[in-house]
Amino acid sequence: MVSNGQRQDKKYWYKISVDAVRAWTTVLALLVIGIGGFWGYTLLSRHLLERDVVVAIEESEALFERLQTERDLDAHRERMDSAAGHLRSAKNLYDAGEFGDARHEAERCRTLLTSVANALRHRSPAGEAQFISTQGRVEVRRGERGEWRSARSRMVLHAGDYVKTASNGSAEIMMVDGTLFTVRPGTVLLVSRTRTAFGLRSQRTLSLESGWVNLSTAQTASRITTPEADATVGKRSEAVVTYDETEKVGSFASFRGGLRVASSDGSTRDVGELQQVVQSGGQLSQAKPLPEAPMLTEPADNIEFFLQSTDTVRLSWRPVKGASTYALQVSQNRLFVDNVIDVEKRAKTTATLGLKGEGSFLWRVAAFDDGGQQGPWSTIHRFRVGARMSQGAPAEDETLSQGG
């Protein structure tokens, strides 16, 4: 026989087992819900990105078809050929499921075609380059002694023209060969044409006198000079060139493709993808590696928030190998001028932003290595909220402050 004490012990053990099963069932249910939510979030993000690519490709195809009927199109043949190459690349990347790169190529094609359409509409001379967009104070001077005047979109630039951006100014300039230059704040540059040997086409050049420019080449190489060095950027490449006229120091970084730098002392350096060379005086450093672009993970691109349900937005990105800190920018314009948030030296890979007021925002992140060298910016993600970004640092993230 089994005693009452044994029955109670047995009953007690059975009760503990049932409680444990219930607890584990709850944990597993929460885990399944969490995994399902993550996959749902991932699928939503991918769907929104795919939609952007389709829209950009369709708009580019429509523009391309319309432009074929325009007269005087031969004057813009270089840009049209470059746009066609980007469109083919966008379609191939889309078919391969590489939606991020496909969007970049499709948007580049659309920008090229839009610049051609604007030039044809106004029947302006082709020149050497054209302003695609401006933000803040951007000025142009015709020649050495002309007067500075405000730049505007679609303005044509000729050899001998100067461009100057103020501390709150930035501009996108498209060369006739399809190279896109983004001129950052506090920059002075000269548009020129370099003579070459007899029988060869002369080469369009931007001469950077001071400041910072990003450039992205199309189907041909492009040339950019500083007072101390000369760089040839390969086709289908992305690079950043800076020059400090006070210190007489320049830097040449390649984010995609490659470039070759020649210094005033006759030395040369080949700069590969994710590498940088620094010029000091007439000397060039060895090429050094740069950190990769961070991958943004949260929130999903193009998502919308409502203040009825939240008053904060959490941004996050994946850690980059070799990165010690990160820079974060949140802006209301795609040239990232007069940013709402503009901070560097962030050790964390997350940031919580307070919301106040209505607006649409763009954000991006770049990584810095231990030597303070910055890698490329991440792809740009967008989000919309029913309220404007707070003017001070968010309460949940004291290290995040407003940029200016």
C-alpha positions as CSV (number, residue, x, y, z in Angstrom):
1,M,0.0,0.0,0.0
2,V,0.9,3.6,-0.5
3,S,0.8,5.8,2.5
4,N,-0.9,9.2,2.6
5,G,2.4,10.9,2.8
6,Q,3.6,9.2,-0.3
7,R,0.4,10.2,-2.1
8,Q,0.9,13.9,-1.1
9,D,4.5,13.8,-2.2
10,K,3.5,12.4,-5.6
11,K,0.7,14.9,-6.0
12,Y,3.1,17.7,-5.1
13,W,5.6,16.5,-7.7
14,Y,2.9,16.3,-10.3
15,K,1.7,19.8,-9.6
16,I,5.3,21.2,-10.0
17,S,5.6,19.4,-13.3
18,V,2.4,20.9,-14.7
19,D,3.5,24.4,-13.6
20,A,6.9,23.9,-15.3
21,V,5.2,22.8,-18.5
22,R,2.9,25.8,-18.5
23,A,5.9,28.1,-17.9
24,W,7.9,26.5,-20.8
25,T,4.8,26.7,-23.0
26,T,4.5,30.4,-22.3
27,V,8.2,31.0,-23.1
28,L,7.9,29.0,-26.3
29,A,4.8,30.9,-27.4
30,L,6.5,34.2,-26.7
31,L,9.6,33.0,-28.7
32,V,7.4,32.0,-31.6
33,I,5.6,35.4,-31.6
34,G,9.0,37.2,-31.4
35,I,10.4,35.2,-34.3
36,G,7.2,35.8,-36.3
37,G,7.3,39.5,-35.6
38,F,11.0,39.7,-36.6
39,W,10.3,37.9,-39.9
40,G,7.2,40.0,-40.5
41,Y,9.3,43.2,-39.9
42,T,12.0,41.9,-42.3
43,L,9.5,41.1,-45.0
44,L,7.8,44.5,-44.6
45,S,11.1,46.3,-44.9
46,R,12.1,44.2,-48.0
47,H,8.7,44.8,-49.6
48,L,8.9,48.6,-49.2
49,L,12.4,48.6,-50.6
50,E,11.3,46.5,-53.6
51,R,8.4,48.8,-54.2
52,D,10.9,51.8,-54.3
53,V,13.0,50.0,-56.9
54,V,10.0,49.2,-59.1
55,V,8.8,52.8,-59.0
56,A,12.3,54.2,-59.8
57,I,12.8,51.8,-62.7
58,E,9.3,52.5,-64.2
59,E,9.8,56.3,-63.9
60,S,13.2,56.0,-65.6
61,E,11.8,53.9,-68.4
62,A,9.0,56.5,-69.0
63,L,11.5,59.3,-69.0
64,F,13.8,57.4,-71.4
65,E,10.9,56.8,-73.8
66,R,9.8,60.4,-73.7
67,L,13.3,61.8,-74.3
68,Q,13.8,59.7,-77.4
69,T,11.3,61.9,-79.2
70,E,13.1,65.1,-78.3
71,R,15.1,67.1,-80.8
72,D,18.7,68.1,-80.0
73,L,19.2,64.9,-78.0
74,D,22.6,64.3,-79.6
75,A,24.1,67.1,-77.5
76,H,23.3,65.0,-74.4
77,R,24.3,61.6,-75.8
78,E,26.9,60.9,-73.1
79,R,24.4,61.3,-70.4
80,M,21.8,59.3,-72.2
81,D,24.3,56.4,-72.7
82,S,25.3,56.6,-69.1
83,A,21.6,56.5,-67.9
84,A,21.0,53.5,-70.1
85,G,23.8,51.6,-68.4
86,H,22.5,52.4,-65.0
87,L,19.0,51.3,-66.0
88,R,20.3,47.9,-67.2
89,S,22.3,47.5,-64.0
90,A,19.2,48.3,-61.9
91,K,17.1,45.7,-63.7
92,N,19.8,43.0,-63.4
93,L,20.3,43.8,-59.6
94,Y,16.5,43.7,-59.1
95,D,16.3,40.3,-60.8
96,A,19.1,39.1,-58.5
97,G,17.2,40.3,-55.4
98,E,19.8,43.0,-54.6
99,F,17.2,45.7,-54.0
100,G,19.4,48.1,-52.2
101,D,22.0,48.3,-55.0
102,A,19.1,48.2,-57.6
103,R,17.5,51.3,-56.0
104,H,20.9,53.2,-56.1
105,E,21.3,52.4,-59.8
106,A,17.7,53.3,-60.7
107,E,17.8,56.6,-58.8
108,R,21.1,57.4,-60.5
109,C,19.5,56.7,-63.9
110,R,16.5,58.9,-63.0
111,T,18.7,61.8,-62.0
112,L,20.7,61.6,-65.2
113,L,17.5,61.6,-67.3
114,T,15.9,64.4,-65.3
115,S,19.0,66.6,-65.9
116,V,18.7,65.9,-69.7
117,A,15.0,66.7,-69.7
118,N,15.6,69.9,-67.8
119,A,18.3,71.0,-70.2
120,L,16.1,70.2,-73.3
121,R,13.1,72.0,-71.8
122,H,15.1,75.2,-71.3
123,R,17.2,74.7,-74.4
124,S,20.2,75.9,-72.5
125,P,23.8,75.2,-73.8
126,A,25.1,71.9,-72.7
127,G,28.2,73.4,-71.0
128,E,30.5,71.2,-68.9
129,A,28.1,70.5,-66.0
130,Q,24.8,71.4,-64.6
131,F,23.3,71.9,-61.1
132,I,20.9,69.1,-60.2
133,S,19.9,70.5,-56.8
134,T,21.0,73.0,-54.2
135,Q,20.4,73.4,-50.5
136,G,21.3,76.4,-48.4
137,R,23.6,79.1,-49.7
138,V,25.4,78.1,-52.9
139,E,27.0,80.7,-55.2
140,V,28.6,80.7,-58.7
141,R,31.1,83.1,-60.3
142,R,31.8,83.3,-64.0
143,G,35.6,83.5,-64.3
144,E,38.2,85.1,-62.0
145,R,36.7,88.5,-61.8
146,G,32.9,87.9,-62.1
147,E,30.5,88.6,-59.3
148,W,29.2,85.8,-57.1
149,R,25.5,85.1,-57.6
150,S,23.1,82.5,-56.2
151,A,23.1,79.1,-57.8
152,R,19.9,77.3,-58.7
153,S,18.8,74.0,-60.1
154,R,19.3,73.4,-63.8
155,M,21.9,76.2,-64.0
156,V,24.6,75.3,-66.6
157,L,28.3,75.5,-65.6
158,H,31.0,76.2,-68.2
159,A,34.8,75.9,-68.1
160,G,36.2,78.7,-65.8
161,D,33.2,78.8,-63.5
162,Y,33.7,78.8,-59.7
163,V,31.3,77.2,-57.2
164,K,31.2,78.1,-53.5
165,T,29.1,76.7,-50.7
166,A,28.6,78.4,-47.3
167,S,28.6,76.5,-44.0
168,N,24.9,75.7,-44.6
169,G,25.2,75.0,-48.3
170,S,25.5,71.9,-50.4
171,A,24.8,71.1,-54.1
172,E,24.7,68.3,-56.6
173,I,26.5,68.9,-59.9
174,M,26.2,66.6,-62.9
175,M,29.0,66.6,-65.4
176,V,28.2,66.0,-69.1
177,D,29.9,62.6,-68.9
178,G,27.5,61.5,-66.1
179,T,29.8,62.0,-63.1
180,L,27.7,63.2,-60.1
181,F,29.5,65.5,-57.7
182,T,28.0,66.3,-54.2
183,V,29.6,69.5,-53.0
184,R,29.7,69.7,-49.2
185,P,29.4,72.8,-47.0
186,G,32.4,75.2,-46.9
187,T,33.8,74.2,-50.4
188,V,35.3,76.2,-53.3
189,L,35.9,74.5,-56.6
190,L,36.6,75.4,-60.3
191,V,35.0,73.7,-63.4
192,S,37.6,73.3,-66.1
193,R,38.6,71.3,-69.2
194,T,42.0,69.8,-69.5
195,R,43.7,69.8,-72.9
196,T,45.0,66.4,-74.1
197,A,47.2,65.2,-76.9
198,F,46.2,66.1,-80.5
199,G,43.3,64.1,-81.7
200,L,42.1,63.1,-78.3
201,R,39.0,64.4,-76.5
202,S,39.8,67.0,-73.8
203,Q,38.9,65.9,-70.3
204,R,36.4,67.6,-68.0
205,T,37.9,68.3,-64.6
206,L,36.8,69.7,-61.2
207,S,39.6,71.5,-59.3
208,L,39.0,71.5,-55.6
209,E,40.5,74.6,-54.0
210,S,39.2,73.9,-50.5
211,G,36.6,71.8,-48.9
212,W,35.0,68.4,-49.5
213,V,33.3,66.7,-52.5
214,N,31.8,63.2,-53.0
215,L,31.8,61.9,-56.6
216,S,30.2,59.0,-58.3
217,T,31.3,58.2,-61.9
218,A,29.3,56.6,-64.6
219,Q,30.5,54.8,-67.7
220,T,33.8,56.8,-68.0
221,A,36.6,57.8,-65.6
222,S,36.6,61.3,-64.1
223,R,39.3,63.7,-63.0
224,I,39.5,65.9,-59.9
225,T,42.5,67.9,-58.7
226,T,43.7,69.8,-55.6
227,P,46.5,72.3,-55.4
228,E,48.8,69.5,-54.4
229,A,47.6,66.4,-56.2
230,D,45.7,65.0,-59.1
231,A,43.2,62.1,-59.0
232,T,41.7,60.0,-61.7
233,V,38.6,58.1,-60.5
234,G,37.8,54.9,-62.4
235,K,34.5,54.3,-64.1
236,R,31.6,53.2,-61.9
237,S,33.4,54.3,-58.8
238,E,32.5,56.3,-55.7
239,A,35.1,58.5,-54.0
240,V,35.6,61.3,-51.6
241,V,38.2,64.1,-52.0
242,T,39.0,66.7,-49.4
243,Y,41.5,69.5,-49.2
244,D,42.4,71.8,-46.3
245,E,44.0,75.0,-47.8
246,T,45.4,76.1,-44.4
247,E,47.2,72.9,-43.6
248,K,47.8,72.0,-47.3
249,V,46.6,68.5,-46.5
250,G,44.3,66.4,-48.8
251,S,42.7,63.0,-48.6
252,F,41.5,60.7,-51.4
253,A,39.2,57.8,-50.4
254,S,37.6,55.2,-52.6
255,F,34.3,53.7,-51.4
256,R,33.6,51.7,-54.6
257,G,35.8,50.9,-57.5
258,G,39.2,52.7,-57.3
259,L,41.3,55.7,-58.2
260,R,44.9,56.7,-58.9
261,V,46.5,59.7,-57.1
262,A,49.5,61.6,-58.4
263,S,51.2,64.1,-56.1
264,S,53.2,67.3,-57.0
265,D,56.4,65.5,-56.1
266,G,55.8,62.9,-58.9
267,S,54.8,60.0,-56.6
268,T,51.6,58.0,-57.3
269,R,49.3,55.7,-55.4
270,D,46.6,53.3,-56.4
271,V,43.7,53.5,-54.0
272,G,41.5,50.4,-54.0
273,E,37.9,49.9,-52.7
274,L,37.5,51.0,-49.0
275,Q,41.0,52.5,-48.9
276,Q,42.3,56.1,-48.3
277,V,45.5,58.0,-49.1
278,V,46.5,61.2,-47.3
279,Q,48.5,63.9,-49.1
280,S,50.6,66.2,-46.9
281,G,52.7,68.7,-48.8
282,G,53.9,66.9,-51.9
283,Q,54.0,63.5,-50.3
284,L,51.4,60.7,-50.3
285,S,50.8,58.2,-47.5
286,Q,50.4,54.5,-48.1
287,A,46.9,53.3,-48.8
288,K,45.1,52.5,-45.5
289,P,41.9,50.5,-45.1
290,L,38.5,52.1,-44.2
291,P,35.6,50.6,-42.3
292,E,32.6,49.4,-44.3
293,A,29.2,51.1,-44.5
294,P,26.9,50.1,-41.6
295,M,23.7,48.2,-42.4
296,L,20.6,49.9,-41.0
297,T,18.2,47.5,-39.3
298,E,15.5,49.5,-37.5
299,P,13.0,50.9,-38.3
300,A,12.0,49.6,-41.7
301,D,12.7,52.0,-44.6
302,N,9.8,54.3,-45.5
303,I,7.8,53.4,-42.4
304,E,5.3,55.8,-40.8
305,F,4.8,56.5,-37.1
306,F,1.8,58.0,-35.3
307,L,1.9,59.9,-32.0
308,Q,-1.2,58.2,-30.8
309,S,0.9,55.1,-30.3
310,T,4.4,56.3,-29.7
311,D,6.4,59.5,-29.0
312,T,9.9,58.0,-29.7
313,V,11.7,56.3,-32.6
314,R,14.4,53.7,-32.0
315,L,17.2,53.6,-34.7
316,S,19.6,50.7,-34.8
317,W,22.3,49.4,-37.1
318,R,24.7,46.4,-37.3
319,P,28.2,46.7,-35.8
320,V,31.0,47.2,-38.3
321,K,34.1,45.2,-38.0
322,G,37.0,47.4,-37.0
323,A,34.8,50.4,-36.1
324,S,35.4,52.2,-32.8
325,T,32.7,54.9,-33.1
326,Y,29.8,55.9,-35.4
327,A,28.4,59.1,-36.8
328,L,24.6,59.6,-37.0
329,Q,22.8,62.1,-39.1
330,V,19.0,62.8,-39.2
331,S,17.8,65.4,-41.7
332,Q,14.8,66.7,-43.6
333,N,16.7,67.1,-46.9
334,R,18.5,64.5,-48.9
335,L,21.8,66.5,-49.0
336,F,22.0,66.4,-45.2
337,V,22.4,70.1,-44.6
338,D,21.2,71.8,-41.4
339,N,20.6,68.4,-39.9
340,V,18.2,67.8,-37.0
341,I,20.6,65.4,-35.5
342,D,24.3,65.4,-36.4
343,V,26.6,63.6,-33.9
344,E,29.9,61.6,-34.0
345,K,31.9,59.4,-31.6
346,R,28.9,57.2,-30.7
347,A,30.0,53.9,-29.3
348,K,26.5,52.5,-29.3
349,T,24.7,51.1,-32.4
350,T,21.3,52.4,-31.3
351,A,19.7,55.7,-30.7
352,T,16.3,56.7,-29.4
353,L,14.8,59.9,-30.8
354,G,12.0,61.9,-29.2
355,L,9.2,63.0,-31.5
356,K,7.5,66.4,-31.6
357,G,5.7,67.8,-34.6
358,E,4.9,66.6,-38.1
359,G,7.6,65.8,-40.6
360,S,9.4,63.4,-43.0
361,F,13.0,62.5,-42.1
362,L,16.0,60.8,-43.6
363,W,18.8,59.1,-41.6
364,R,22.2,57.5,-42.2
365,V,25.2,56.2,-40.3
366,A,29.0,56.0,-40.9
367,A,31.7,54.1,-39.1
368,F,35.1,55.4,-37.8
369,D,38.1,53.3,-37.2
370,D,40.6,53.7,-34.3
371,G,42.5,56.2,-36.3
372,G,39.5,58.4,-36.8
373,Q,39.1,57.6,-40.5
374,Q,35.5,57.6,-41.7
375,G,34.1,55.0,-44.0
376,P,31.2,55.4,-46.4
377,W,27.8,56.4,-45.3
378,S,25.1,53.7,-45.1
379,T,22.2,53.7,-47.5
380,I,19.7,56.3,-46.6
381,H,16.5,55.2,-44.8
382,R,13.4,57.3,-44.5
383,F,10.5,57.6,-42.0
384,R,7.6,59.8,-41.4
385,V,6.1,60.8,-38.1
386,G,3.0,62.7,-37.1
387,A,5.1,65.2,-35.1
388,R,8.3,67.2,-35.5
389,M,11.6,66.0,-34.1
390,S,12.3,67.5,-30.6
391,Q,14.8,70.4,-30.4
392,G,16.8,69.1,-27.6
393,A,18.5,65.8,-26.8
394,P,15.9,62.9,-26.3
395,A,15.5,62.0,-22.7
396,E,16.1,58.3,-23.4
397,D,19.5,59.0,-25.1
398,E,21.4,61.8,-23.5
399,T,24.4,61.5,-25.9
400,L,22.3,62.4,-28.9
401,S,22.1,66.2,-29.6
402,Q,20.8,68.4,-32.4
403,G,23.1,69.2,-35.2
404,G,23.5,72.6,-36.8
